[in-house]
C-alpha cells in the first residue's frame, strides 16, 4: 500500500463514483416523504402505519453504522462500499414492487442497512483519497450529496409522481446504482489496512443497536402516542436509558470497545460531533416541514412545492463545495462559524405568512440553503482532521451516526412543536375573533357581494358556509404562525453550534496522509 496522494484523474473519478452512491442513498431519506399519501392507499394502511416506512429506514441505517467501521477494515473499503450499493439497488427494486406494508417495511429496513454501509464508508474513501491539503475539498464533494440530495428529494419525488408513478421513487435507483457498481469495480482498487483489525466487539454492537433503535422508534412514534403519557413510549424510554448506560459502561471498561475510548476523549472531535448534531436537527427539521408548509398553507401541488425548493437545493450544493474549498485555505473553524450563524439568521427570518409571494419563498430558501450547505464540510473536517489515521474509519461512522440521530430528533421536534403551536394559535385566534376582525370583515364582504344583500348572510345555508370558511381561514392563519414559531425555535440550534465550534482548538487542520484507493 502506498501513502502517496493519487493523481488528479484518479481522485476525481473516485470522487464522482462515491458521490453518486452517497447521493442515491441520501435522496431516499426525503424523496419517500412525498409519496407517503399514495403509498397509504396502495398498502391499505393509515398515516401511522406508513410512518414505519420512514422509521424502519433509519433503524436499518443506525444498526449498520455501528459495525461498518470494523467490517470495512476487514473486507476492504471498496468491496464493502460495492456491497452496500448492490444491497441498496436490490431493496429499491423490492420496495418498488411491494404490494403489502410488510413487504415494503422489509425492503426499507435493508435499504437503511445499505445506507448505513455507504455513508460512512463513502466519507472514509473520499477522506483517504484526497491529499491532506485538499481534505476540505473532499468534504465539500461529499457534502454536495449530503446536502443537495435530501433537498432535491421533494422536487424529484414530485416530478416522478406527476409524470410516471410513485413507485419510480424506488426504481430510479436501479440503473444509477448498477452503473456505479460496475465502474467502481473496474476503476477502484480494494485496499486493506496494514494493521489487522481487532476482534469485533459483539456485546458493544448489540447494546449500541438496542439503544439507537429504541431512540429512533420513540422519536418517530412519540407524537402519535402522546409521549410520556403512553406506556409504550415510557417502555422505549426505559429501554433507551438502560441500554444507553450499559453501552457507555461497556465501552468504558471493555478491553476492546466498539469505538475506541481515545476517539470520544479527543476534544475537537467530541465538540464537532455536538455541533454536527445541532446543525443537523435544524437541517432535517426544515427538510421535513417545508413541503408540508407549502402544500398545507399555500395549497401548492407536490410538483409545485418541489420546483420552489429546487433553487435552494442547488445553492446548498454550491455552498457545500465552496465551503470545502475555503476550509483548505483558511481554518475550517471560521468557515463553520460564519455558515452556522448565517443558517441561524436565515431560519429566524424565514417568511411563513399566508400571503407570502412565491418569489419571496424562492429567496428565503436560497438564503437558508446556502448557509446550511456551507456548514457541513467544515464541521466534518473539524471532526476528522485531527484524528489519527487508524481512527478515521470509526470517526467517519460516528459523524454519520450523529447526523442520523439528529435527523430523527429534528423531525420529531418539528412535528411536536408544530402540533402544539397550531392548537395554541387556533385557540388564541378563535377567542379574539370579533365582527371587526379584518379577516371576518373581508369574508362577510365577499358573501354580501355573492348574495347581493345583507340579509342573506343570516340565511342558515349561507351562515353555515360562512362558518366553514371562517374556520378554514383561522386554521390557515394558525398554521402559518405555527410554522413561523417552529422555524424560530430551529434557529436556536445552529446558534448553539456556533458557541460549540468556537470552543474547538486546532493545531493542524491539514489532516494526515492516507492510502490511495
C-alpha positions in Angstrom: 0.0 0.0 0.0 1.3 3.5 -0.9 0.9 6.7 1.0 1.4 8.9 -2.0 -1.5 11.0 -3.0 -3.4 9.9 -6.1 -3.2 11.5 -9.4 -5.8 14.3 -10.3 -7.6 12.0 -12.6 -7.9 9.1 -10.2 -9.1 11.2 -7.2 -11.8 12.9 -9.2 -13.0 9.7 -10.8 -13.3 8.2 -7.3 -15.0 11.4 -6.0 -17.7 11.2 -8.7 -18.3 7.4 -8.3 -18.5 7.6 -4.5 -20.7 10.7 -4.6 -23.2 9.0 -6.9 -23.7 6.2 -4.3 -24.0 8.6 -1.4 -26.4 10.7 -3.4 -29.0 8.0 -4.2 -28.8 6.7 -0.6 -29.5 10.2 0.9 -32.1 11.0 -1.7 -34.2 8.2 -0.3 -34.3 9.9 3.1 -36.7 12.6 1.8 -38.0 11.5 -1.6 -40.2 9.0 0.0 -42.0 11.6 2.2 -43.7 13.0 -0.9 -45.3 9.7 -1.9 -46.5 8.5 1.6 -50.1 9.5 0.9 -50.2 7.5 -2.3 -48.4 4.6 -0.5 -51.1 4.6 2.2 -53.8 3.8 -0.4 -51.7 1.2 -2.2 -50.7 -0.6 1.1 -54.2 -0.1 2.6 -52.9 1.5 5.8 -53.1 4.8 7.6 -50.7 7.5 8.4 -49.4 5.8 11.5 -48.8 2.5 9.6 -47.0 4.2 6.7 -44.8 6.2 9.1 -42.9 2.9 9.7 -41.7 3.2 6.1 -39.6 6.1 7.3 -38.7 4.7 10.7 -37.5 1.3 9.5 -35.1 3.0 7.1 -33.5 4.9 9.9 -33.4 1.8 12.1 -31.5 -0.2 9.5 -29.0 2.6 8.9 -28.4 3.1 12.7 -27.7 -0.6 13.2 -25.4 -0.9 10.2 -23.4 2.2 11.1 -22.4 0.9 14.5 -20.5 -2.1 12.9 -19.4 -0.9 9.5 -16.1 0.7 10.5 -14.8 -2.7 11.6 -16.3 -4.5 8.6 -14.7 -2.0 6.2 -11.3 -2.6 7.7 -11.7 -6.4 7.4 -13.2 -6.7 3.9 -11.7 -3.5 2.3 -13.3 -0.2 1.7 -14.1 -0.6 -2.0 -15.6 -4.1 -1.6 -17.9 -3.1 1.3 -19.0 0.0 -0.5 -19.9 -2.0 -3.6 -21.8 -4.5 -1.3 -23.8 -1.5 0.1 -24.8 -0.3 -3.3 -25.8 -3.7 -4.5 -28.0 -4.2 -1.4 -29.5 -0.7 -1.9 -30.4 -1.4 -5.6 -31.9 -4.8 -4.7 -34.0 -3.4 -1.9 -35.1 -0.5 -4.1 -36.4 -3.0 -6.6 -38.3 -4.9 -3.9 -39.7 -1.7 -2.5 -40.9 -0.6 -5.9 -42.8 -3.9 -6.4 -44.1 -4.1 -2.8 -47.8 -4.8 -2.6 -48.1 -5.1 1.2 -46.9 -2.9 4.1 -44.9 -5.8 5.5 -43.0 -6.3 2.2 -42.4 -2.5 2.0 -41.0 -2.4 5.6 -38.7 -5.3 4.9 -37.3 -3.6 1.8 -37.0 -0.2 3.6 -35.1 -1.7 6.6 -32.4 -3.2 4.4 -32.3 -0.1 2.3 -31.4 1.6 5.5 -28.8 -1.0 6.2 -27.3 -0.2 2.8 -27.3 3.5 3.6 -25.6 2.7 6.9 -22.8 1.0 4.9 -22.5 3.5 2.1 -22.5 6.8 4.1 -19.5 6.3 6.5 -17.5 4.2 4.0 -18.1 6.8 1.2 -16.9 9.6 3.5 -13.9 7.4 4.5 -12.9 6.7 0.9 -13.0 10.4 -0.1 -11.1 11.5 3.0 -8.3 9.0 2.3 -8.2 9.5 -1.4 -7.5 13.3 -1.3 -4.2 14.6 0.0 -4.2 16.4 3.4 -4.2 19.9 1.8 -7.4 19.1 -0.2 -9.4 17.3 2.5 -11.7 20.3 2.8 -12.4 19.9 -0.9 -13.1 16.2 -0.3 -15.6 17.1 2.4 -17.2 19.6 0.1 -17.6 17.0 -2.6 -19.1 14.6 -0.1 -21.3 17.4 1.3 -22.8 18.1 -2.1 -24.5 14.8 -1.9 -25.1 15.1 1.8 -26.9 18.5 1.5 -28.2 18.5 -2.1 -29.7 15.0 -2.2 -32.2 15.5 0.8 -33.1 19.0 -0.5 -33.7 17.6 -4.0 -35.9 14.7 -2.8 -39.2 16.6 -2.7 -38.6 18.1 -6.2 -37.7 14.8 -7.8 -40.4 12.9 -6.0 -43.0 15.3 -7.2 -41.7 15.1 -10.8 -41.7 11.3 -10.8 -45.1 11.1 -9.2 -46.6 13.7 -11.5 -45.4 12.1 -14.8 -44.7 8.4 -14.0 -45.8 6.6 -10.9 -44.9 6.8 -7.2 -43.1 3.5 -7.4 -40.4 5.2 -9.6 -39.0 7.0 -6.5 -37.5 3.5 -5.9 -37.0 2.3 -9.4 -34.9 5.3 -10.3 -32.1 4.0 -8.0 -31.7 0.8 -10.0 -29.9 1.9 -13.3 -27.9 4.5 -11.5 -26.7 2.1 -8.8 -25.8 -0.7 -11.2 -23.7 1.6 -13.4 -22.0 2.9 -10.4 -21.2 -0.6 -9.1 -19.7 -1.6 -12.5 -17.5 1.5 -12.7 -16.3 1.3 -9.1 -15.4 -2.4 -9.5 -13.4 -1.6 -12.7 -11.7 1.7 -11.7 -11.0 1.4 -7.9 -8.6 -0.8 -6.0 -9.6 -2.5 -2.8 -7.2 -1.5 -0.1 -6.9 -3.2 3.3 -5.3 -1.5 6.3 -1.8 -2.5 7.1 -2.8 -3.3 10.7 -5.0 -6.3 11.3 -8.5 -5.3 12.6 -9.1 -6.1 16.3 -11.7 -8.6 17.4 -15.2 -7.4 16.8 -17.0 -6.1 19.9 -20.2 -8.0 19.6 -21.7 -7.1 23.0 -21.0 -3.4 22.3 -22.6 -3.7 18.9 -25.8 -5.3 20.4 -26.1 -2.7 23.2 -25.5 0.2 20.9 -28.0 -1.2 18.3 -30.7 -1.6 21.0 -30.1 2.0 22.3 -30.2 3.6 18.9 -33.3 1.6 17.8 -35.2 2.5 20.9 -34.3 6.1 20.5 -35.3 6.3 16.8 -38.7 4.5 17.4 -39.6 6.6 20.4 -38.8 9.8 18.5 -40.8 8.6 15.5 -43.8 7.4 17.4 -43.8 9.8 20.4 -46.2 12.3 18.9 -48.7 9.6 17.9 -48.8 8.0 21.3 -48.7 11.2 23.4 -45.1 11.0 24.5 -44.7 10.2 28.2 -48.5 9.7 28.7 -48.1 6.4 26.8 -46.9 3.2 28.4 -45.4 2.2 25.0 -43.3 5.3 24.9 -42.3 5.0 28.5 -41.1 1.5 27.9 -39.0 2.7 25.0 -37.5 5.5 27.2 -36.6 2.9 29.8 -35.0 0.6 27.1 -33.1 3.5 25.7 -31.8 4.8 29.0 -30.8 1.3 30.3 -29.2 0.2 27.1 -27.5 3.6 26.6 -26.0 3.5 30.1 -24.9 -0.2 29.5 -23.3 0.8 26.2 -21.3 3.6 27.8 -20.3 1.3 30.7 -19.2 -1.4 28.4 -17.2 0.9 26.2 -15.6 2.4 29.3 -14.4 -0.9 30.8 -14.1 -3.2 27.8 -10.6 -4.1 26.7 -11.7 -3.8 23.0 -14.7 -1.5 22.7 -16.7 -1.0 19.5 -15.4 2.6 19.3 -12.0 3.3 20.9 -12.2 5.4 24.0 -9.5 7.7 22.7 -11.8 9.0 19.9 -14.6 10.3 22.2 -11.8 11.6 24.5 -10.5 13.7 21.7 -11.9 17.2 22.5 -12.0 18.7 18.9 -13.8 15.6 17.6 -16.3 15.5 20.5 -17.2 19.1 20.1 -17.5 18.8 16.4 -19.9 15.9 16.8 -22.1 18.0 19.0 -22.0 20.8 16.5 -22.9 18.4 13.7 -25.9 17.2 15.7 -27.2 20.7 16.5 -26.8 21.7 12.8 -28.5 18.5 11.6 -31.5 19.0 13.8 -32.3 22.3 12.1 -31.5 21.0 8.6 -33.7 17.9 8.8 -36.4 19.8 10.7 -36.6 22.2 7.7 -36.4 19.4 5.1 -39.4 17.8 6.8 -41.5 21.0 7.3 -41.1 22.9 4.1 -43.0 20.6 1.7 -45.8 20.4 4.3 -45.9 24.2 4.8 -46.0 24.8 1.0 -48.8 22.3 0.4 -50.9 23.0 3.5 -50.7 26.7 3.9 -50.2 27.8 0.2 -52.0 25.0 -1.4 -49.2 24.2 -3.9 -49.2 20.7 -5.5 -46.4 18.3 -4.8 -44.6 19.2 -8.0 -45.0 23.0 -7.5 -43.6 22.6 -4.0 -40.6 20.7 -5.4 -39.9 23.4 -8.0 -40.0 26.1 -5.3 -37.5 24.1 -3.3 -35.2 23.3 -6.2 -33.1 26.6 -6.3 -32.4 26.4 -2.6 -31.2 22.8 -3.1 -28.9 23.9 -5.9 -27.4 26.7 -3.7 -26.9 24.3 -0.8 -24.8 22.1 -3.1 -22.8 25.0 -4.4 -22.2 26.3 -0.9 -21.0 22.9 0.3 -18.4 22.8 -2.3 -17.3 26.4 -1.8 -17.0 26.0 2.0 -14.9 22.8 1.5 -12.5 24.7 -0.8 -12.4 27.6 1.7 -11.7 25.2 4.6 -8.5 24.1 2.8 -7.3 27.7 2.6 -8.3 29.1 6.0 -9.2 27.5 9.3 -12.4 25.5 8.8 -13.5 26.7 12.2 -14.0 30.2 10.8 -16.0 28.8 7.8 -18.2 26.8 10.1 -18.9 29.7 12.4 -20.0 32.0 9.5 -22.1 29.3 7.9 -23.8 28.3 11.2 -24.6 31.9 12.1 -26.0 32.5 8.7 -28.1 29.4 9.0 -29.5 30.7 12.3 -30.4 34.1 10.8 -31.9 32.5 7.7 -34.0 30.2 9.8 -35.2 33.0 12.1 -36.3 35.4 9.3 -38.0 32.7 7.1 -41.3 34.1 5.9 -44.4 31.9 6.5 -47.3 34.4 6.0 -50.3 33.1 4.0 -49.8 35.9 1.5 -46.0 35.5 1.1 -45.3 35.7 -2.7 -43.7 32.7 -4.4 -40.6 34.9 -5.2 -40.0 35.6 -1.6 -40.2 31.9 -0.8 -37.6 31.2 -3.5 -35.3 33.8 -2.0 -35.8 32.6 1.6 -35.0 29.0 0.7 -32.0 30.0 -1.4 -30.6 32.1 1.5 -31.3 29.3 4.0 -30.0 26.5 1.7 -26.7 28.4 1.0 -25.8 28.7 4.7 -27.0 25.2 5.7 -25.0 23.7 2.8 -21.9 25.8 3.8 -21.8 24.3 7.3 -21.5 20.6 6.5 -17.9 20.4 5.1 -16.1 22.5 7.7 -17.8 20.7 10.6 -16.9 17.3 9.1 -13.3 18.4 8.5 -13.1 19.7 12.1 -14.2 16.3 13.3 -11.8 14.2 11.3 -8.7 16.2 10.6 -7.1 15.9 14.0 -7.8 12.2 14.5 -5.1 9.6 14.0 -5.2 7.7 10.7 -6.2 4.5 12.5 -9.3 6.2 13.9 -10.6 7.8 10.7 -13.0 4.8 10.0 -14.6 5.0 13.4 -14.6 8.8 13.3 -16.5 8.7 9.9 -19.0 6.2 11.4 -19.7 8.5 14.4 -20.1 11.5 12.2 -22.8 9.8 10.3 -24.5 8.2 13.3 -24.7 11.7 14.8 -26.3 13.0 11.6 -28.8 10.1 11.6 -29.8 10.5 15.2 -30.1 14.3 14.9 -32.2 13.9 11.8 -34.7 11.8 13.8 -34.6 14.4 16.6 -35.1 17.3 14.3 -38.1 15.7 12.5 -39.7 14.6 15.8 -39.1 18.0 17.4 -40.5 19.9 14.5 -43.6 17.7 14.4 -44.3 18.1 18.1 -43.8 21.8 18.3 -45.9 22.4 15.1 -48.8 20.4 16.6 -48.7 22.3 19.9 -48.3 25.7 18.3 -51.2 25.1 15.8 -53.6 24.3 18.6 -52.3 27.3 20.7 -52.6 29.8 17.8 -56.0 28.4 16.7 -57.4 28.8 20.2 -56.0 32.3 20.5 -57.3 33.5 17.1 -60.7 32.0 17.8 -61.0 33.7 21.2 -60.0 37.0 19.7 -62.4 36.9 16.7 -64.9 39.8 16.6 -67.1 41.3 14.0 -64.4 43.9 13.4 -61.7 41.4 12.7 -60.1 42.1 9.3 -60.4 38.5 8.1 -64.1 38.1 9.1 -65.0 41.6 7.7 -63.4 40.6 4.4 -65.2 37.3 4.4 -68.6 39.0 5.1 -67.9 41.4 2.3 -67.4 38.5 -0.1 -70.7 36.9 1.0 -72.5 40.2 0.7 -71.2 40.6 -2.9 -72.0 37.0 -3.7 -75.6 37.1 -2.3 -76.5 40.6 -3.2 -78.0 41.6 0.2 -77.0 41.8 3.8 -79.9 39.6 5.0 -78.7 36.6 3.1 -75.7 36.5 5.3 -78.0 35.3 8.1 -79.7 32.7 5.9 -79.0 29.2 7.5 -77.2 27.7 4.5 -75.2 30.8 3.8 -74.3 31.1 7.5 -73.1 27.5 7.6 -70.9 28.2 4.6 -69.6 31.3 6.3 -68.7 29.4 9.4 -66.8 26.7 7.4 -64.8 29.3 5.5 -64.1 31.3 8.7 -62.7 28.2 10.4 -60.6 27.5 7.4 -59.2 31.0 7.4 -58.4 30.7 11.1 -56.8 27.3 10.6 -54.6 28.5 7.8 -53.6 31.6 9.8 -52.8 29.5 12.9 -50.8 27.1 10.8 -48.7 29.9 9.3 -48.0 31.3 12.8 -47.1 27.8 14.0 -44.6 27.2 11.2 -43.0 30.6 11.9 -42.7 29.7 15.6 -41.0 26.3 14.7 -38.6 28.0 12.3 -37.6 30.5 15.1 -37.0 27.6 17.5 -35.0 25.7 14.9 -32.8 28.8 14.5 -31.5 28.4 18.1 -29.7 25.1 17.3 -27.1 26.4 14.8 -26.7 29.4 17.1 -25.7 27.0 19.9 -23.5 25.2 17.4 -21.6 28.4 16.8 -20.7 28.6 20.5 -19.5 24.9 20.5 -17.4 25.4 17.3 -15.8 28.5 18.8 -14.5 26.2 21.7 -12.7 23.9 19.2 -8.9 24.3 19.4 -6.9 23.0 16.4 -3.1 22.9 16.0 -3.3 21.5 12.5 -6.3 21.2 10.2 -4.5 19.6 7.2 -5.0 16.1 8.3 -2.7 13.1 7.8 -1.6 11.2 4.7 -3.7 8.2 3.8 -3.7 5.5 1.2 -4.8 5.6 -2.4 -7.9 3.6 -3.3 
